[in-house]
Amino acid sequence: MTDQMKKITIRRMDISDYEEVVKLWRESGLKIETEGTDSYNSIRKSLEIMPQLHIIAEDKGLIVGVILGSYDYRKGYLHRLAIKKEYRRQGIAKKLMNYTEAELIKLGASRIDSLMFKDNSISKKLLKKMGYEPAYNVTYFTKSIVRHKGR
Ligand SMILES: CC(C)(COP(=O)(O)OP(=O)(O)OC[C@H]1O[C@@H](n2cnc3c(N)ncnc32)[C@H](O)[C@@H]1OP(=O)(O)O)[C@@H](O)C(=O)NCCC(=O)NCCS
């Protein structure tokens, strides 16, 4: 374990972390929707319902990693994983995933899914390392309610 890794603490997110978390998502190149799924109010509500699935990695007060989980009473999902550039390749993503998976299992999840863009080769490697398998027979469909509003 590196010296930097030894200092990393894992904790639940607080809504006061929102701006710093959004900054980390943006710096990490995630296509987030601050007008939709990732708005302050959406995150506040999901935090209230399942605080144990909103997890931060911190180095002396600085947010260096984040992951969100969700649970639909059948399956668990992992979303929005991002690690600050200078802190990558030290196992922080693995640590956040292990933590969130354990919380999902406690809630009763019998399967955990995660979506990513096809060209995100690093995420694919990470997910494979963590025991996930690509679902080649699945095509993901989506409908934006924000975009369809007022149609
Ligand atoms: C993907 C990401 C979260 C990985 O975070 P990380 O803390 O560096 O990952 P870890 O150190 O825990 O690595 C775990 C495993 O992932 C794989 N991995 C991570 N980074 C890798 C890289 N640059 N190249 C190849 N494999 C890599 C390896 O298998 C690694 O295990 P190993 O170190 O034992 O070989 C980070 O690169 C990131 O924030 N990327 C930008 C945002 C993003 O794409 N998020 C995912 C959205 S689905």
The ligand as a Tripos MOL2 file, in Angstrom:
@<TRIPOS>MOLECULE
LIG
   48    50     1     0     0
SMALL
NO_CHARGES

@<TRIPOS>ATOM
      1 C1        -11.7030    4.2150  -13.9790 C.3       1 LIG1
      2 C2        -11.1660    4.8510  -12.6730 C.3       1 LIG1
      3 C3        -12.3530    5.1080  -11.7410 C.3       1 LIG1
      4 C4        -10.1920    3.8510  -12.0070 C.3       1 LIG1
      5 O1         -9.7940    4.3860  -10.7490 O.3       1 LIG1
      6 P1         -8.4570    3.9260  -10.0050 P.3       1 LIG1
      7 O2         -8.5530    4.2900   -8.5770 O.co2     1 LIG1
      8 O3         -7.2870    4.4110  -10.7560 O.co2     1 LIG1
      9 O4         -8.5380    2.3380  -10.1610 O.3       1 LIG1
     10 P2         -7.7700    1.2730   -9.2420 P.3       1 LIG1
     11 O5         -6.4240    1.7820   -8.8770 O.co2     1 LIG1
     12 O6         -8.6630    0.8290   -8.1390 O.co2     1 LIG1
     13 O7         -7.5540    0.0930  -10.3050 O.3       1 LIG1
     14 C5         -8.2750   -1.1110  -10.2430 C.3       1 LIG1
     15 C6         -8.0230   -1.9210  -11.5030 C.3       1 LIG1
     16 O8         -8.5700   -1.2360  -12.6440 O.3       1 LIG1
     17 C7         -7.7100   -1.4150  -13.7900 C.3       1 LIG1
     18 N1         -7.1250   -0.1060  -14.1570 N.ar      1 LIG1
     19 C8         -7.2840    1.0740  -13.5140 C.ar      1 LIG1
     20 N2         -6.6370    2.0590  -14.1880 N.ar      1 LIG1
     21 C9         -6.0770    1.4880  -15.2690 C.ar      1 LIG1
     22 C10        -5.2770    1.9880  -16.3420 C.ar      1 LIG1
     23 N3         -4.9430    3.2750  -16.4360 N.pl3     1 LIG1
     24 N4         -4.8790    1.1180  -17.2850 N.ar      1 LIG1
     25 C11        -5.1920   -0.1980  -17.2250 C.ar      1 LIG1
     26 N5         -5.9430   -0.7360  -16.2130 N.ar      1 LIG1
     27 C12        -6.3730    0.0950  -15.2690 C.ar      1 LIG1
     28 C13        -6.6310   -2.3880  -13.3540 C.3       1 LIG1
     29 O9         -7.1200   -3.6990  -13.5870 O.3       1 LIG1
     30 C14        -6.5630   -2.1110  -11.8540 C.3       1 LIG1
     31 O10        -6.0710   -3.1810  -11.1180 O.3       1 LIG1
     32 P3         -4.4640   -3.3060  -10.8720 P.3       1 LIG1
     33 O11        -3.9840   -1.9550  -10.4250 O.co2     1 LIG1
     34 O12        -4.3690   -4.3520   -9.8220 O.co2     1 LIG1
     35 O13        -3.9020   -3.6890  -12.1970 O.co2     1 LIG1
     36 C15       -10.3810    6.1600  -12.9620 C.3       1 LIG1
     37 O14        -9.4410    5.9210  -13.9860 O.3       1 LIG1
     38 C16       -11.2750    7.3120  -13.3780 C.2       1 LIG1
     39 O15       -11.7680    8.0710  -12.5440 O.2       1 LIG1
     40 N6        -11.4880    7.4690  -14.7050 N.am      1 LIG1
     41 C17       -12.2840    8.5720  -15.2660 C.3       1 LIG1
     42 C18       -13.7460    8.4460  -14.9410 C.3       1 LIG1
     43 C19       -14.3470    7.1450  -15.4020 C.2       1 LIG1
     44 O16       -14.1070    6.6940  -16.5300 O.2       1 LIG1
     45 N7        -15.1660    6.5540  -14.5310 N.am      1 LIG1
     46 C20       -15.8550    5.3210  -14.8000 C.3       1 LIG1
     47 C21       -17.1760    5.5840  -15.3990 C.3       1 LIG1
     48 S1        -18.0000    4.0530  -15.7550 S.3       1 LIG1
@<TRIPOS>BOND
     1     1     2 1
     2     2     3 1
     3     2     4 1
     4     2    36 1
     5     4     5 1
     6     5     6 1
     7     6     7 2
     8     6     8 1
     9     6     9 1
    10     9    10 1
    11    10    11 2
    12    10    12 1
    13    10    13 1
    14    13    14 1
    15    14    15 1
    16    15    16 1
    17    15    30 1
    18    16    17 1
    19    17    18 1
    20    17    28 1
    21    18    19 ar
    22    18    27 ar
    23    19    20 ar
    24    20    21 ar
    25    21    22 ar
    26    21    27 ar
    27    22    23 1
    28    22    24 ar
    29    24    25 ar
    30    25    26 ar
    31    26    27 ar
    32    28    29 1
    33    28    30 1
    34    30    31 1
    35    31    32 1
    36    32    33 2
    37    32    34 1
    38    32    35 1
    39    36    37 1
    40    36    38 1
    41    38    39 2
    42    38    40 1
    43    40    41 1
    44    41    42 1
    45    42    43 1
    46    43    44 2
    47    43    45 1
    48    45    46 1
    49    46    47 1
    50    47    48 1
@<TRIPOS>SUBSTRUCTURE
     1 LIG1         1 GROUP 0 **** ****
